[in-house]
């Protein structure tokens, strides 16, 4: 399986300001989705890889963009990353029936999300 980038997420310290800026800068469409922990904003970019934005869940850290890579087996990929020297920042977590994610920090300190989509019903 190829491992393409499939989602880009902004963890921001000012959601309103970020939504205003990016919707005007690139004419991106913002759609708020209620979650059990708050609101997640899906970003529709038209063509290419879309994304989302949310209130930064990490206190005392700057706003940042986080890219997600598609994997076949989220558990195995997370374990493999750890065996190769990555730090697991967020272990495998289900996302509202859409799939599973984990977040790692590679041996150089760069953060990356791993994503396994839930199979679609036929």
Buried (B, 14 or more C-beta within 10 A) or exposed (E): EEEEBBBBBBBBBEBEEBBEEBBEEEEBEBEEEEEEEEEBBBBEBEEEEBBBBBBBEEEEEEBEEBBBBBBEEBBEBBBBBBEEEBEBBBEBEEBEEEBBBBBBBEEEEEBBBBBBBEEEEE
